[in-house]
């Protein structure tokens, strides 16, 4: 069974992309883009799925720097639609939320909605980490901005769907490996 590295925890957009690209593989979480990339170099994993560009936020500079090292091959590309949602603990309502947690780019992608609702914001490493923290906190006044997949994983209630500023928000991911075309 192929092992596929991704950055973040279960439910992160990179995890979602890795599952869609390689549904039969074992998906292995790493703390950073560099660690996922190095898992391939160290042969801990066969492939790494990394984000290269978001249609709203632009290129992912950290990943571009890794790819520019020229030590891996890009073997596949996948474009994941990014739809951000307001999530809260069971029993909460949109009106209860005072503060939202999410990844910096996700907060930027939902800026108009956040301003309209008057939310305070706090950045987290990624959207899945934000959702996991909201689940652990169990506060009615704290929400997360993340995907529907993450809501299901962490048992959060979807308070409002599709709160991104742009409808065409998407992220391109690449699968990289030490070999050309190891995907069969």
trRosetta pair geometry for C-beta under 8 A, 3 or more apart (Angstrom, degrees):
i j d omega theta_ij theta_ji phi_ij phi_ji
1 24 7.2 -133 -141 143 93 84
1 25 6.4 143 172 -138 87 47
1 26 5.4 82 128 -19 121 101
2 22 6.3 -91 89 -169 130 137
2 24 7.5 75 35 97 100 86
2 25 4.3 -52 83 -117 95 105
2 26 7.1 -172 93 26 46 74
2 46 4.6 -81 -153 43 88 147
2 47 6.6 18 173 10 121 108
3 25 6.6 155 -104 -178 15 102
3 26 4.9 -27 -108 71 69 104
3 28 5.6 23 -178 -15 100 127
3 44 7.2 -96 111 136 144 59
3 45 4.2 -119 113 -129 101 71
3 46 5.4 126 52 4 67 85
3 47 7.7 172 92 34 50 68
4 18 5.0 162 127 -164 130 114
4 21 7.7 167 -151 84 158 109
4 22 5.0 145 -47 66 155 149
4 25 4.5 63 -9 129 114 148
4 26 7.0 163 21 79 73 48
4 27 5.4 -29 72 -108 98 61
4 28 6.7 165 79 20 41 81
4 45 6.2 104 -120 -173 11 122
4 46 6.9 -41 -75 60 57 88
4 47 4.9 -16 -116 74 79 99
4 48 7.1 146 -169 -103 62 26
4 49 6.0 30 173 -15 112 104
4 175 7.5 -48 -138 -134 113 109
5 28 5.2 -38 -99 75 60 101
5 30 5.5 18 -168 -12 105 124
5 35 7.8 -146 -175 120 131 70
5 36 4.0 162 141 -154 113 79
5 37 7.7 -150 102 -40 141 22
5 39 4.1 140 -81 70 153 143
5 40 6.4 -123 23 -43 134 84
5 44 7.4 70 -68 92 125 101
5 45 4.1 170 -34 43 99 169
5 47 7.0 -162 25 100 75 47
5 48 4.1 -28 70 -107 106 82
5 49 7.2 -178 84 20 53 65
6 12 7.0 174 137 78 118 118
6 14 4.1 164 -175 136 110 107
6 15 5.3 157 101 -79 152 54
6 17 7.4 154 -123 65 134 92
6 18 4.4 -103 -57 -35 136 145
6 27 6.3 -9 9 -169 119 98
6 28 7.3 146 21 73 69 50
6 29 6.5 -35 71 -108 82 50
6 30 7.0 172 82 26 32 86
6 36 5.8 10 -151 -125 7 142
6 48 7.0 155 -78 -161 41 67
6 49 5.0 -14 -94 60 95 98
6 50 7.9 -175 -130 -73 61 48
7 12 7.1 -101 102 122 59 156
7 14 5.2 55 53 48 71 170
7 29 7.9 74 -150 -160 16 62
7 30 5.6 -49 -101 77 56 88
7 31 7.2 -13 -148 111 79 20
7 32 5.7 -17 -134 167 118 16
7 33 4.9 -38 -59 -74 154 50
7 35 7.1 120 -105 59 88 92
7 36 4.7 -99 -56 -19 79 137
7 50 7.1 56 -3 -114 114 73
7 126 7.7 156 126 -60 88 147
8 11 7.9 -110 139 73 117 59
8 12 2.8 31 128 -34 149 172
8 13 7.6 71 31 38 168 57
8 14 5.2 137 23 43 122 114
8 15 6.0 -110 87 -26 111 101
8 29 6.6 -89 89 -145 42 97
8 125 7.4 173 -114 122 79 106
8 126 4.5 -33 -120 39 118 169
8 128 5.7 101 169 38 116 128
8 129 7.2 -121 -152 -31 86 97
9 12 5.8 115 52 -28 49 108
9 15 7.2 -37 110 -40 30 145
9 29 5.6 36 -116 -146 42 146
9 126 7.3 175 22 66 80 126
9 128 4.8 -155 69 116 91 129
9 129 6.0 114 16 -70 123 74
9 132 6.6 -10 90 -30 153 148
10 15 5.6 155 -136 -163 36 166
10 29 6.8 -73 -45 -68 64 135
10 128 6.6 178 85 -171 40 145
10 153 5.8 -172 126 -162 105 148
11 15 5.9 23 25 66 16 141
11 16 7.3 25 -160 -50 30 94
11 127 7.7 -116 129 100 95 88
11 128 3.8 141 89 -120 97 116
11 131 6.5 -90 128 61 148 140
11 132 7.8 156 51 -49 141 97
11 146 7.3 26 152 173 114 133
11 147 7.0 -172 -179 56 83 110
11 149 5.7 178 -138 117 75 94
11 150 3.8 100 178 -104 123 78
11 153 4.4 -128 -74 37 124 156
11 154 6.8 -18 -58 -24 170 102
12 15 4.6 99 55 1 75 103
12 16 7.2 -139 96 -4 41 84
12 126 4.7 10 -122 141 113 148
12 127 6.6 136 -126 54 61 81
12 128 4.1 -88 -64 1 65 132
12 129 7.7 23 -81 -20 105 78
12 150 7.8 67 -66 -85 28 118
13 16 5.4 -49 -148 35 38 115
13 17 6.3 39 153 -19 67 103
13 51 7.1 42 102 -70 115 132
13 80 6.3 153 -176 108 100 149
13 82 6.5 -4 -122 -110 143 99
13 126 7.6 -139 15 -170 84 117
13 127 6.7 64 -27 33 94 126
13 147 6.7 135 -83 -36 78 135
13 171 6.2 65 150 43 141 150
14 17 5.7 -51 -146 38 33 111
14 18 6.2 36 153 -21 65 105
14 36 7.8 -89 163 -84 149 170
14 49 5.8 154 -171 104 86 99
14 50 7.1 -1 -131 -115 122 31
14 51 6.1 -100 -85 -32 95 98
14 173 6.9 144 -124 -116 67 132
15 18 5.7 -52 -145 36 31 112
15 19 6.4 30 155 -18 64 105
15 27 6.3 92 -145 164 81 142
15 29 7.2 -8 -88 -93 115 93
15 128 7.0 42 19 -53 133 158
16 19 5.9 -57 -150 36 28 110
16 20 6.4 22 154 -14 64 109
16 80 6.4 111 104 -148 110 145
16 147 6.6 -26 -53 85 154 174
16 149 5.4 142 -97 46 119 166
17 20 5.8 -60 -147 40 31 107
17 21 6.0 24 158 -16 68 111
17 49 5.4 -178 105 161 106 136
17 51 7.5 142 9 -77 162 82
17 78 5.6 150 -162 93 99 129
17 80 4.8 -92 -87 -48 99 141
17 171 7.5 -87 -66 93 139 109
17 173 4.2 100 171 -4 154 164
18 21 5.9 -59 -141 41 27 107
18 22 6.1 -36 178 42 65 100
18 25 7.5 -93 166 74 93 127
18 27 5.1 119 120 -126 131 116
18 49 4.1 -169 -85 28 87 150
18 173 7.9 -118 -56 162 60 155
19 22 7.3 -84 -128 67 17 61
19 23 6.0 49 176 -105 62 62
19 27 6.2 -34 -72 -61 77 151
20 23 7.0 10 -129 -64 19 90
20 78 6.5 151 96 -177 111 149
20 80 7.1 143 40 -98 149 104
21 49 6.1 159 40 -104 147 135
21 76 6.2 137 -159 114 122 140
21 78 4.9 -114 -80 -38 109 154
21 173 7.2 -115 -43 97 140 128
21 175 5.9 176 158 -57 151 128
22 25 3.8 8 143 4 118 128
22 27 7.6 150 85 -78 107 90
22 47 7.1 148 -44 65 157 143
22 49 7.7 -149 11 -52 114 129
22 175 7.4 112 -35 -111 118 144
25 46 7.9 -124 -139 49 127 121
25 47 7.7 -56 -140 45 163 117
28 39 6.8 -174 99 -176 131 160
28 44 7.5 -137 118 133 164 103
28 45 5.6 -143 45 -87 136 125
30 35 3.8 -168 174 108 123 109
30 36 4.2 -176 48 -66 138 71
30 39 6.0 -137 -65 -32 143 133
31 35 5.4 59 48 22 76 155
32 35 4.7 99 53 6 80 100
32 36 7.1 -143 94 -2 44 85
33 36 5.9 -59 -152 38 32 109
33 37 6.1 33 151 -19 67 110
33 50 5.8 78 -147 -135 99 111
33 51 7.9 -91 -103 40 120 79
33 60 7.5 165 -92 149 157 128
33 62 5.1 126 51 121 147 118
33 63 5.3 -109 -167 -79 148 81
33 66 6.4 -145 137 -16 109 149
34 37 5.6 -57 -146 40 30 114
34 38 6.0 26 157 -16 67 110
34 62 7.3 -86 -44 173 88 111
34 66 6.4 -166 -100 -88 64 127
35 38 5.7 -54 -139 42 30 109
35 39 6.5 45 153 -34 61 98
36 39 5.6 -43 -155 18 32 118
36 40 7.7 31 148 -14 57 96
36 45 7.7 -31 -163 42 64 153
36 48 4.5 128 149 -148 93 121
36 49 7.7 -70 169 52 139 50
36 50 6.5 161 99 -79 131 94
37 40 6.2 -58 -171 29 37 108
37 41 6.8 30 141 -14 69 107
37 48 5.5 -156 -90 83 41 172
37 50 6.7 28 -71 -70 93 142
37 63 8.0 170 -62 -130 129 70
37 66 4.8 -101 -108 -171 168 144
37 72 7.2 -123 -156 -18 89 149
37 176 7.2 7 -125 75 79 138
38 41 5.0 -50 -145 39 48 115
38 42 5.8 38 156 -13 75 107
39 42 6.0 -58 -140 46 27 104
39 44 4.3 -81 -160 66 79 114
39 45 4.3 35 136 14 113 112
39 48 6.2 128 62 -80 102 113
40 43 7.4 29 -178 -79 32 33
40 44 7.7 -76 -57 49 22 74
40 45 5.6 -55 -76 77 61 90
40 46 7.4 3 -121 132 84 14
40 47 6.6 17 -101 -141 118 15
40 48 4.8 -97 -34 -18 123 108
40 72 6.1 44 114 -105 143 131
40 176 6.3 -108 -17 105 178 91
40 177 6.0 -142 -153 -126 127 45
40 178 6.1 177 162 -38 95 86
41 71 6.3 19 -101 132 110 136
41 72 7.5 -91 -69 -63 81 105
41 178 7.2 128 -105 -78 41 109
43 178 7.3 -25 -85 -11 81 149
45 48 6.3 97 95 -67 134 75
46 177 6.0 -11 158 -122 64 121
46 182 6.2 -144 177 123 108 137
47 75 7.1 -89 -120 46 119 133
47 175 4.9 -2 -176 -175 129 100
47 176 6.6 143 -157 69 71 37
47 177 4.8 -49 -98 -71 71 101
47 182 7.1 -168 -65 78 100 116
47 183 7.6 52 -71 -93 145 79
48 72 7.7 -43 37 -147 110 164
48 175 7.2 161 77 -151 37 53
48 176 5.3 -19 57 57 89 92
48 177 7.7 160 14 -75 68 54
49 78 7.8 -17 -147 36 116 125
49 173 5.3 21 -180 170 93 127
49 174 7.3 177 -146 86 53 35
49 175 5.3 -24 -93 -95 74 74
50 60 7.6 -153 159 86 92 146
50 63 4.8 158 159 -135 122 126
50 66 7.3 -114 -156 74 167 140
50 67 7.8 -171 88 -56 146 107
50 173 6.5 158 79 -155 30 78
50 174 5.8 -20 62 59 83 82
50 176 6.5 -6 14 5 116 116
51 54 7.0 14 174 -52 125 88
51 60 5.0 101 105 -29 91 156
51 63 6.2 -165 78 -27 57 160
51 171 5.1 -30 -140 172 115 125
51 172 7.2 115 -157 79 64 46
51 173 5.3 -49 -94 -96 53 76
52 59 6.8 -33 162 -145 64 76
52 60 5.8 -130 -147 33 20 106
52 63 5.5 -127 -101 110 57 136
52 64 6.9 98 -150 -69 81 75
52 67 7.4 19 -112 -22 111 153
52 172 5.3 -46 59 96 96 97
52 173 6.9 143 4 -121 83 24
52 174 5.4 46 -30 -9 127 109
53 58 6.6 -65 -148 166 83 33
53 59 4.9 -34 -101 -101 89 55
53 60 6.5 -132 -73 -4 36 80
53 171 7.0 174 92 -151 42 60
53 172 4.9 12 55 40 87 109
54 57 4.2 25 76 44 128 93
54 58 6.5 1 60 36 78 25
54 60 7.2 82 -11 -53 90 91
54 82 6.9 2 -142 -7 106 155
54 105 6.5 105 42 176 168 144
54 169 7.2 1 -178 -166 97 82
54 170 7.3 -180 -150 94 59 35
54 171 4.6 -25 -98 -99 78 85
54 172 7.8 -156 -75 17 34 68
55 166 7.4 -126 107 107 108 145
55 168 6.0 -88 122 124 154 89
55 169 5.8 -168 63 -135 107 38
55 170 5.0 48 -5 48 124 73
55 171 7.5 -123 -2 -72 75 41
56 82 7.7 -106 12 68 121 136
56 105 7.6 131 91 -179 106 100
56 108 7.6 164 135 110 117 103
56 109 5.3 82 110 -108 159 98
56 164 7.6 -128 -59 -170 161 120
56 165 7.4 126 -138 60 137 106
56 166 5.6 179 -92 35 115 135
56 169 4.9 -12 -27 -118 125 94
57 105 4.4 -17 -83 -144 161 118
57 108 6.5 100 -95 83 106 136
57 109 7.0 -65 -47 -63 104 99
59 64 5.7 31 163 -46 121 136
60 63 4.2 36 101 22 113 114
60 64 6.5 161 85 -19 59 86
61 64 5.5 -54 -144 36 33 114
61 65 6.4 36 157 -22 66 103
62 65 5.9 -54 -154 32 29 113
62 66 6.8 28 150 -16 62 104
63 66 5.6 -52 -151 35 38 112
63 67 6.2 33 154 -16 69 106
64 67 5.8 -58 -144 41 30 108
64 68 6.2 36 155 -27 65 107
65 68 5.7 -53 -147 30 28 115
65 69 7.6 45 150 -33 56 90
66 69 6.0 -42 -172 5 38 115
67 70 7.9 62 161 -61 48 39
67 72 7.1 -79 -123 60 64 104
67 74 7.4 25 -141 -60 123 109
67 174 7.7 52 -95 67 138 151
67 176 7.2 -144 -106 -88 92 150
69 72 7.9 50 77 9 99 83
71 178 7.7 -32 152 -115 78 75
72 176 4.1 54 142 171 137 116
72 177 6.2 146 -160 69 99 15
72 178 6.2 -67 -117 -83 73 42
73 176 6.5 160 76 -152 39 71
73 177 6.0 -27 57 64 89 69
73 178 7.3 49 12 155 92 9
73 179 6.5 -61 28 113 133 21
73 180 4.7 -131 -165 -87 171 63
73 181 7.9 -55 120 -14 144 49
74 77 7.2 28 168 -61 116 87
74 174 4.8 -47 -139 -171 107 131
74 175 7.3 110 -160 69 59 49
74 176 5.6 -40 -95 -94 53 81
75 174 8.0 119 41 177 53 84
75 175 5.2 -60 65 95 92 97
75 176 6.8 145 8 -113 87 27
75 177 5.6 8 -15 17 136 107
75 180 6.9 161 -95 -155 95 42
75 181 5.9 160 -137 -84 108 34
75 182 6.5 -70 -107 31 163 72
75 183 5.5 166 151 -39 130 114
76 174 7.0 152 82 -158 51 55
76 175 4.2 16 51 34 98 118
76 183 6.1 89 -40 -85 124 152
77 172 6.2 -11 -170 -171 104 102
77 173 7.1 154 -157 82 53 50
77 174 5.5 -25 -100 -101 70 71
77 175 7.7 -136 -66 12 29 77
78 172 7.3 153 80 -155 39 55
78 173 4.9 -17 63 62 91 99
78 174 7.9 170 21 -85 71 26
78 175 7.5 55 -5 -26 107 98
79 170 5.2 28 177 162 98 130
79 171 7.3 168 -152 84 57 35
79 172 5.2 -28 -98 -98 76 71
79 173 7.6 177 -86 19 27 72
80 170 6.3 165 82 -160 41 79
80 171 5.2 -15 60 60 96 86
80 172 7.9 169 18 -91 72 22
80 173 6.3 36 -8 -8 112 114
81 169 7.2 87 -168 87 63 65
81 170 5.1 -48 -106 -100 44 94
82 109 7.2 -66 123 -160 127 167
82 147 7.9 -94 -150 -85 60 103
82 164 7.0 108 112 -79 88 153
82 169 4.4 -79 69 129 99 103
82 170 5.7 172 3 -105 86 28
82 171 5.4 70 -48 -13 122 97
83 147 6.7 87 72 -125 73 76
83 148 7.3 2 90 -12 113 100
83 161 7.3 6 158 -178 118 85
83 162 5.4 -43 -163 -99 106 75
83 164 6.5 -115 -138 -6 46 124
83 169 7.2 144 -77 70 44 112
84 102 7.7 43 -149 -147 125 155
84 106 5.6 146 -109 -160 134 95
84 109 5.8 137 -13 101 145 121
84 110 5.2 -108 103 -60 149 121
84 127 7.6 -134 -121 -120 93 143
84 145 5.1 15 -177 175 115 99
84 146 7.0 3 -143 -59 73 4
84 147 7.3 -68 -108 -74 42 51
84 162 7.4 94 64 -133 53 27
84 163 5.5 -75 100 60 94 84
84 164 4.8 115 29 -60 102 87
84 169 7.7 -16 -9 88 95 158
85 145 7.1 164 72 -152 34 57
85 146 6.6 -41 56 74 82 47
85 147 6.7 77 18 -145 106 17
85 148 5.9 74 -2 -65 153 69
85 151 6.7 -45 89 -41 137 131
85 158 5.5 -35 165 -141 137 98
85 159 7.8 143 163 47 87 65
85 160 6.7 -176 -161 92 71 51
85 161 5.0 -24 -116 -121 108 50
85 162 6.8 2 -87 -31 78 34
85 163 6.3 123 -119 5 28 100
86 94 6.5 67 109 -117 145 92
86 97 6.9 -108 -178 -14 123 172
86 100 7.1 -77 -130 -112 90 132
86 113 7.8 -141 -53 148 118 136
86 143 5.5 11 -173 160 86 146
86 144 7.8 148 -157 78 44 42
86 145 6.2 -27 -96 -99 54 72
86 158 7.5 101 76 -167 57 56
86 159 4.5 -64 107 68 102 105
86 160 4.4 29 37 46 116 90
86 163 5.6 65 -31 -26 93 151
87 131 5.9 13 81 -119 151 100
87 134 6.7 132 105 86 101 158
87 143 5.9 153 77 -169 47 89
87 144 4.6 -22 64 63 106 89
87 145 7.3 169 16 -92 86 21
87 146 5.8 -33 5 44 135 97
87 150 7.2 -106 -35 100 165 101
87 151 4.9 -156 -115 -97 129 99
87 156 4.1 48 176 136 117 139
87 157 6.7 146 -159 72 67 44
87 158 6.1 -40 -102 -102 74 48
87 159 6.4 166 -111 6 17 92
88 92 3.6 -101 141 82 133 137
88 93 7.6 -64 68 18 159 8
88 94 7.7 -161 -12 -83 140 41
88 96 6.9 107 -159 73 158 114
88 97 6.0 -120 -85 -73 128 110
88 134 7.1 -112 -132 171 38 134
88 140 7.1 44 179 -153 122 49
88 142 7.7 146 -130 91 83 43
88 143 4.5 -51 -80 -105 84 94
88 144 7.7 170 -76 19 40 70
88 156 6.4 145 67 -169 19 99
88 157 5.4 -31 71 63 74 97
88 159 4.9 51 5 -44 110 128
89 92 5.1 89 59 -13 69 120
89 134 6.5 -152 -52 154 85 92
89 135 7.0 140 -100 -112 89 44
89 137 7.8 -124 -53 82 131 80
89 138 5.4 104 -120 -137 158 51
89 139 7.0 139 -1 58 138 29
89 140 6.3 -94 55 -91 113 49
89 156 6.6 -68 -91 -127 35 76
89 157 6.8 26 122 13 16 102
90 155 7.1 -42 -37 153 110 94
90 156 7.8 -145 -44 -141 64 34
90 157 5.4 126 -97 -39 46 115
91 140 6.7 -71 103 -102 96 107
91 157 7.6 179 16 -16 34 151
92 96 4.7 -126 -160 66 87 143
92 97 6.9 78 165 -58 127 82
92 140 4.4 171 -101 -146 100 74
92 141 8.0 -156 -132 -47 125 25
92 143 7.3 -172 127 -82 151 95
92 157 6.4 173 52 54 85 131
92 159 6.8 -50 107 -82 98 125
93 96 4.9 107 55 -8 70 102
93 97 8.0 -129 96 -14 46 82
93 159 6.8 124 -171 -135 31 111
94 97 6.1 -49 -165 13 39 114
94 117 7.7 -101 172 -132 98 129
94 159 4.4 145 -76 169 78 116
94 160 5.6 58 -99 -33 131 111
96 140 4.6 -67 166 155 141 98
96 141 5.8 -113 157 -90 82 52
97 100 6.5 36 175 -67 124 87
97 117 7.3 0 89 161 111 134
97 119 6.4 -17 133 -105 103 112
97 141 6.3 129 -129 -165 30 41
97 142 7.1 81 -137 -129 76 6
97 143 4.2 -12 -125 -15 130 124
97 159 6.9 126 -28 118 135 174
98 119 6.8 145 165 -130 26 65
98 120 6.4 14 145 19 75 101
98 141 4.4 -5 17 -177 106 103
98 142 7.4 -40 54 -74 78 51
99 119 6.2 128 -120 -171 23 86
99 120 4.3 -30 -106 70 84 98
99 121 7.1 170 -160 -84 71 21
99 122 6.4 28 176 -5 114 105
99 141 6.5 50 22 137 86 87
99 142 5.2 -21 74 -112 97 75
99 143 7.4 168 90 29 47 68
100 107 7.5 155 102 -109 112 95
100 114 6.6 -115 39 -117 138 105
100 119 4.8 20 -2 169 105 145
100 120 7.5 165 22 80 62 49
100 121 5.6 -22 68 -110 84 71
100 122 7.6 -175 92 29 41 70
100 142 7.5 150 -96 -165 31 58
100 143 4.8 -29 -106 77 81 89
100 144 6.6 134 -162 -113 79 17
100 145 5.4 51 170 -27 128 98
101 121 7.7 141 -94 -162 30 60
101 122 5.1 -25 -105 72 77 96
101 123 7.8 114 -155 -145 66 4
101 124 5.2 51 173 -25 100 123
101 130 3.9 -178 121 -150 97 101
101 133 6.0 -66 111 76 166 127
101 134 6.2 -169 42 -56 123 100
101 142 6.7 27 -13 180 106 103
101 143 7.4 -173 22 95 72 41
101 144 5.2 -34 67 -106 87 74
101 145 7.6 -166 83 16 39 74
102 106 4.2 -106 156 92 124 125
102 107 5.1 157 77 -57 110 82
102 110 7.6 47 61 32 164 133
102 121 7.4 -53 36 -154 90 102
102 123 7.3 -47 81 -126 48 47
102 124 6.3 -102 174 32 6 100
102 127 5.4 5 -150 -110 86 74
102 130 4.7 -31 -94 -48 40 176
102 144 6.1 125 -74 -168 82 66
102 145 3.8 -30 -68 54 149 97
102 146 6.5 -165 -117 -56 101 74
103 106 4.5 84 59 8 84 110
103 107 7.1 -155 88 -9 40 85
103 123 6.8 41 -151 -157 26 80
103 124 6.0 -68 -73 74 53 73
103 125 6.8 -30 -104 116 91 26
103 126 4.8 2 -73 -133 127 34
103 127 5.1 -67 -3 -47 108 67
103 129 7.9 94 -66 44 89 102
103 130 6.8 -122 -31 -21 63 127
104 107 5.9 -58 -153 33 28 110
104 108 6.5 27 152 -17 64 106
104 123 5.0 15 -71 -130 77 125
105 108 5.4 -52 -149 37 36 114
105 109 6.2 39 151 -24 67 104
106 109 5.5 -51 -146 34 32 114
106 110 6.5 7 159 1 64 111
106 127 5.2 107 -54 -79 163 109
106 130 8.0 -131 70 14 149 154
106 145 5.1 166 146 107 117 114
106 146 7.2 5 -162 -86 159 50
107 110 6.2 -74 -149 51 28 95
107 111 6.9 66 148 -74 63 72
107 114 6.7 30 -162 -49 77 159
107 121 5.2 93 -141 -164 135 145
107 123 6.6 -87 -7 -93 145 79
107 145 6.6 136 -83 49 58 147
108 111 5.6 -7 -156 -44 37 112
109 164 4.9 -33 154 -134 103 93
109 165 6.0 -143 -179 15 51 94
109 166 7.3 -83 -156 29 87 89
109 169 6.0 72 -153 -124 129 152
110 113 4.8 -52 -178 47 85 116
110 114 5.5 93 120 -30 90 100
110 145 5.5 -133 17 -149 160 152
110 163 5.0 38 -134 118 115 101
110 164 5.8 -76 -80 -103 74 43
110 165 6.7 -168 -103 -30 25 79
111 114 5.6 -57 -143 37 30 113
111 115 6.2 28 160 -18 66 106
111 165 6.4 -3 42 -54 81 128
112 115 5.9 -55 -148 37 29 110
112 116 6.3 30 153 -20 64 109
112 165 5.1 108 11 -103 116 98
113 116 5.7 -55 -147 36 30 113
113 117 6.2 16 159 -8 66 112
113 163 4.3 66 -115 -180 177 103
113 164 7.9 -53 -8 -70 133 7
113 165 7.4 -139 -13 -69 92 66
114 117 6.1 -65 -145 45 25 102
114 119 4.9 -85 -154 52 77 111
114 121 6.2 10 -162 -62 144 121
115 118 7.5 31 -179 -72 31 39
119 143 7.7 -71 -130 48 138 113
124 127 7.6 124 77 -90 114 22
124 129 4.8 -162 157 95 123 107
124 130 4.1 172 37 -70 149 86
124 133 6.7 -156 -108 8 148 142
125 129 4.9 44 53 26 95 159
126 129 5.1 98 55 7 72 102
126 130 7.3 -131 101 -6 40 90
127 130 5.5 -53 -153 33 36 116
127 131 6.5 34 152 -18 67 104
127 144 7.1 114 -169 168 71 108
127 145 6.6 -84 -131 100 103 64
127 146 3.8 145 168 -112 108 88
127 147 6.6 92 120 -7 144 80
127 150 6.2 -134 127 -34 100 168
128 131 5.6 -52 -148 37 35 111
128 132 6.3 37 153 -20 66 105
128 146 6.5 119 -75 -143 41 137
128 150 5.1 -144 -106 -118 72 124
128 153 7.6 -9 -141 75 103 146
128 154 7.9 158 -160 -34 71 129
129 132 5.7 -52 -145 36 32 113
129 133 6.3 34 154 -20 64 106
130 133 5.8 -58 -152 35 29 111
130 134 6.5 29 152 -20 64 104
130 144 4.3 145 129 -138 100 108
130 145 7.0 -11 112 45 153 59
130 146 6.1 -179 74 -54 109 117
131 134 5.7 -52 -148 33 33 112
131 135 6.5 36 152 -20 64 103
131 144 4.3 168 -86 117 59 167
131 146 4.5 -53 -52 12 121 163
131 150 4.5 148 10 155 169 120
131 151 7.0 -117 -145 -78 138 46
131 153 7.6 80 116 72 138 102
131 154 4.8 157 141 33 105 155
131 156 5.9 -107 -160 -14 100 148
132 135 5.7 -54 -154 34 32 114
132 136 6.4 29 150 -16 66 107
132 154 5.5 -137 -91 -108 53 139
133 136 5.6 -56 -147 39 34 110
133 137 6.1 33 155 -22 68 107
133 144 7.5 135 60 -83 85 122
134 137 5.7 -54 -142 36 30 111
134 139 7.7 -100 -152 46 67 81
134 142 5.6 -159 -124 119 88 99
134 143 6.3 32 -130 -154 146 23
134 144 4.4 -121 -13 -34 145 110
134 154 7.6 89 67 134 91 142
134 156 6.4 43 98 -102 123 132
135 138 7.3 16 174 -62 33 69
135 154 4.4 -127 -46 173 146 108
135 155 6.1 96 -127 59 123 92
135 156 6.1 -102 -74 -63 93 94
137 142 5.7 -16 100 67 149 145
139 142 4.4 54 79 16 114 107
143 159 6.5 -62 -127 16 140 145
144 150 7.6 -102 118 123 137 131
144 156 6.7 -61 40 -135 118 168
145 163 7.0 -100 -134 69 108 130
146 150 4.1 -62 143 69 130 148
146 151 6.9 161 89 -48 105 74
147 150 4.8 104 59 4 79 99
147 151 7.3 -130 104 -6 50 84
148 151 5.4 -47 -154 28 40 117
148 152 6.7 39 151 -17 67 101
148 158 6.5 1 -117 -89 83 135
148 161 7.4 14 -74 -121 110 103
149 152 6.0 -58 -158 36 33 109
149 153 6.4 31 149 -19 67 108
150 153 5.5 -52 -143 36 36 113
150 154 6.1 1 168 10 70 111
150 156 7.4 3 123 32 78 126
151 154 6.9 -78 -143 53 20 85
151 155 7.9 -98 170 83 53 5
151 156 4.5 -99 -140 71 70 94
151 157 7.3 -83 -162 81 115 3
151 158 5.3 15 -146 -65 168 87
152 155 7.8 27 -173 -70 24 35
158 161 6.0 24 171 -67 125 85
160 163 5.7 75 110 -64 109 114
162 167 7.8 23 -172 -114 119 75
164 167 7.3 150 87 -81 111 31
164 169 4.9 -94 173 0 159 149
165 169 7.9 100 58 -55 69 126
166 169 5.0 124 83 -50 98 89
175 183 7.2 82 107 -90 145 117
177 182 4.9 -101 117 29 165 129
178 182 7.9 39 58 -27 66 147
179 182 4.5 91 74 -53 115 114
181 184 7.5 44 160 -25 88 90
